[in-house]
Every structure is written in C-alpha cells, then in structure tokens.
Amino acid sequence: MSVAQKKRMMMHDAIREGAIREFARNGLAGTSTQAIAEAAGITKAQLHYYISSKEELYQQVLGDIVRQFREIFFITTSQDDPRQAITSYIARKIRHTLEHPEITRLFAHEIARGGPEMSTHWQTLKVSVEEANQVIRGWIEAGKIRPVDPLLLQMNLWAVTQHYAEYEAQARMLMELPDDVPLDAERLIHEATQTFLLRCGLTDDEETTP
C-alpha cells in the first residue's frame, strides 16, 4: 500500500469515527458537516473532498453497522452448541457495547425515530435474524434447549446487551459509578448469561467462560 493510499484510508477512518460520534449524539438532522469535520480533525473543505453529503455518509455508516452486527454478533449455523453460542454471543455483544457505545447509540437513535434511513439495510438485518431463528429452531427440535420464541429471544438479547450504551447515564447513576470508572464488563456478562441460559433451560451448574 502506497503512502497516499494509507493517508486516504486514515482520512476515511477519521471521518467515519467523527461522523459516528456526531450522529450518535445529535442524529442525522441535528448534525452538520462542519461538526463532522471538526470531530474528524479536518476542515469542512477537506471533508467535502471525501464525501458528497452528510446523508450519503450517514447511509455508509448505517450499512457498516448492520454488516458489522451480522459478522460479529448474529448466531450462525456453525454454532451447534447452544450453551457456548449464547455465552459467546452475550460476551461479544456486551464488550462491543461498552467499547463502542456510539455505534449502539447511533443505531438505536435511528430505530427510535422509525428507521426512515433503513430502507436499504432492513433486508440484510432480516436475513441475519432468520438465519439465527433457524439455528434456534434446530436447538429446540433437537431437544437442546426448552421451547422459546426464536425471534423474541433474539430481540430480548439485543435489549439487554445494548442497554449499557443506550442507558449508560442511568446505569452509572444507579451503580454510583463516576464517568471515569468503566462499567464492570464481567459482572454484566455474567448476569446476562445466567438469565438467558436459564430461559433456555440451560441451568448453569458449571460456570461457562466466554
């Protein structure tokens, strides 16, 4: 990779990170290209050299998030051990939520306003969810877990594992944690894991390691 290519890649990464921070905080309508440029550490003129509009950039970021969720989080057909699959899923999701809260907040903000910019991304999400539904149905049919609603199980997993980014201020207040003290990932993972293993009839007599 040439020096120019590396520089361009670094610029795109800076713009993406700056955009995520601003969109997560203010949404699409409340974010200006000036704010994105400042968050990325560049001028507005430099920003417009790399993007045509904030709307196009927002679509790129949404697409990246949906693909990232699919690659990292969704239960896949290769996971035939429900205990390990659920445990691993929860650990990855909570750690990602704590390490990248702006990504979760941006996506939640878009969905909370009805998902008007999601039209080109819903199908990717639906395919991923249906793949996971099939895996969960297979577990049920094989007697590996007790009967559950596969879709609602997934949606409840999302709600619990994303809570600590979407409602971080509330969690910190109730836990009496100052802003400079990180949330205890292991505590959150352990509690969520026990909750969902129990729901699936996988009582955790032996501790599982994410």
C-alpha positions in Angstrom: 0.0 0.0 0.0 1.4 3.4 -1.0 1.8 6.3 1.3 -1.1 8.1 -0.5 -3.3 5.1 0.0 -2.5 4.8 3.7 -3.2 8.6 4.1 -6.5 8.2 2.3 -7.5 5.3 4.4 -6.6 7.1 7.6 -8.7 10.1 6.5 -11.7 7.9 5.8 -11.4 6.3 9.2 -11.2 9.7 10.9 -14.2 10.9 9.0 -16.2 7.7 9.9 -15.3 7.9 13.6 -16.1 11.6 13.7 -19.4 11.0 11.9 -20.4 8.2 14.3 -19.8 10.4 17.3 -21.8 13.3 15.9 -24.7 11.2 14.5 -24.9 9.3 17.8 -25.1 12.5 19.8 -27.3 14.6 17.5 -28.9 12.3 14.9 -28.9 13.0 11.2 -30.9 16.2 11.2 -29.0 17.7 14.1 -25.6 17.0 12.7 -23.8 19.5 10.4 -20.9 18.7 8.0 -19.0 21.4 10.0 -19.4 19.4 13.2 -18.3 16.2 11.4 -15.2 17.9 10.0 -14.3 19.2 13.5 -14.8 15.8 15.1 -12.6 14.3 12.4 -9.9 17.0 12.9 -10.1 18.4 9.4 -11.6 21.4 7.6 -15.1 21.4 6.1 -13.5 21.8 2.6 -11.3 18.7 3.2 -14.4 16.8 4.3 -16.3 17.6 1.2 -13.4 16.3 -0.9 -14.1 12.8 0.5 -17.9 12.9 0.8 -20.7 14.4 -1.3 -23.2 14.9 1.6 -23.9 14.1 5.2 -26.8 12.0 4.1 -24.6 9.7 1.9 -22.1 9.4 4.8 -25.0 8.5 7.2 -26.0 5.7 4.8 -22.5 4.4 4.6 -22.2 4.4 8.4 -25.6 2.6 8.8 -24.5 0.0 6.3 -21.2 -0.6 8.0 -23.0 -1.0 11.4 -25.5 -3.6 10.0 -22.8 -5.6 8.3 -20.7 -5.4 11.5 -23.6 -6.7 13.6 -24.1 -9.6 11.1 -20.4 -10.5 11.1 -19.7 -10.3 14.8 -22.9 -10.9 16.7 -25.5 -13.0 14.9 -25.8 -16.6 15.8 -24.8 -18.6 12.8 -25.5 -22.1 11.5 -22.0 -23.2 12.5 -22.8 -22.9 16.2 -24.5 -26.2 17.2 -23.8 -25.9 21.0 -26.4 -23.5 22.4 -24.7 -23.0 25.7 -21.5 -21.9 24.0 -23.3 -19.9 21.3 -25.4 -17.9 23.7 -22.5 -17.4 26.2 -20.2 -16.2 23.4 -22.8 -14.0 21.8 -23.6 -12.2 25.0 -19.9 -11.7 25.9 -19.1 -10.3 22.4 -22.1 -8.0 22.3 -21.7 -6.5 25.8 -17.9 -5.9 25.3 -18.6 -4.3 21.9 -21.4 -2.2 23.5 -19.0 -0.9 26.2 -16.1 -0.3 23.9 -18.1 1.3 21.1 -21.2 2.9 22.7 -21.6 5.5 20.0 -22.3 2.8 17.4 -25.1 1.3 19.5 -26.5 4.8 20.3 -26.5 5.8 16.6 -28.3 2.7 15.6 -30.8 3.0 18.5 -31.4 6.6 17.6 -32.2 5.7 14.0 -34.6 2.9 15.0 -36.3 5.0 17.7 -37.3 7.6 15.1 -38.9 4.9 13.0 -35.9 3.9 10.8 -36.5 6.3 7.9 -33.0 5.8 6.6 -33.0 2.0 7.0 -34.9 1.0 3.8 -31.8 -0.3 2.0 -30.5 -2.1 5.2 -33.6 -3.9 6.5 -33.1 -6.9 4.2 -29.6 -7.6 5.5 -30.9 -7.5 9.0 -33.8 -9.7 8.3 -31.7 -12.3 6.6 -29.3 -12.4 9.6 -32.2 -12.7 12.0 -33.9 -15.5 10.1 -30.6 -17.5 9.9 -30.4 -17.2 13.7 -34.1 -18.2 14.0 -33.3 -21.4 12.1 -30.4 -22.2 14.4 -32.6 -21.7 17.5 -35.4 -23.8 16.0 -32.9 -26.5 15.4 -31.8 -26.5 19.0 -35.4 -26.8 20.1 -36.2 -29.6 17.7 -33.1 -31.5 18.9 -34.1 -31.1 22.5 -31.0 -29.0 23.3 -33.0 -26.1 24.7 -36.5 -25.7 26.0 -39.1 -24.2 23.6 -38.7 -20.4 23.2 -39.8 -17.9 20.6 -36.7 -17.6 18.5 -37.3 -14.0 17.3 -38.3 -12.7 20.8 -35.3 -14.4 22.3 -33.0 -12.5 19.9 -34.8 -9.2 20.5 -34.5 -9.7 24.2 -30.8 -10.4 23.9 -30.3 -7.2 22.0 -32.3 -5.2 24.6 -30.2 -6.5 27.5 -26.8 -6.3 25.8 -27.3 -2.9 24.3 -28.8 -1.4 27.5 -25.5 -0.2 28.9 -24.8 2.1 26.0 -28.3 3.3 25.4 -28.9 4.0 29.1 -25.4 4.4 30.3 -26.2 7.5 32.4 -28.9 5.7 34.2 -26.8 2.6 34.8 -23.9 4.8 36.2 -26.2 6.7 38.5 -27.8 3.5 39.9 -24.4 1.8 40.3 -22.9 5.0 41.7 -20.1 5.0 39.2 -18.3 8.2 38.2 -17.7 8.8 34.5 -14.1 7.9 34.7 -14.7 4.4 36.1 -15.6 1.8 33.4 -18.6 -0.4 33.8 -17.7 -3.9 35.0 -18.0 -6.0 31.8 -17.6 -9.3 33.6 -20.4 -8.6 36.0 -22.7 -7.5 33.2 -21.8 -10.5 31.0 -22.2 -13.0 33.9 -25.7 -11.8 34.9 -27.0 -11.6 31.3 -25.6 -15.0 30.5 -27.3 -16.7 33.6 -30.6 -15.0 32.7 -30.7 -16.3 29.1 -29.2 -19.8 29.8 -31.9 -20.2 32.5 -34.6 -19.1 30.0 -33.4 -21.7 27.6 -33.3 -24.4 30.2 -29.5 -24.5 30.3 -29.1 -24.1 34.1 -25.5 -23.1 34.7 -24.4 -25.7 37.1 -20.9 -25.4 35.6 -19.5 -21.9 35.0 -19.0 -21.0 31.4 -16.2 -19.0 30.1 -17.0 -16.5 27.2 
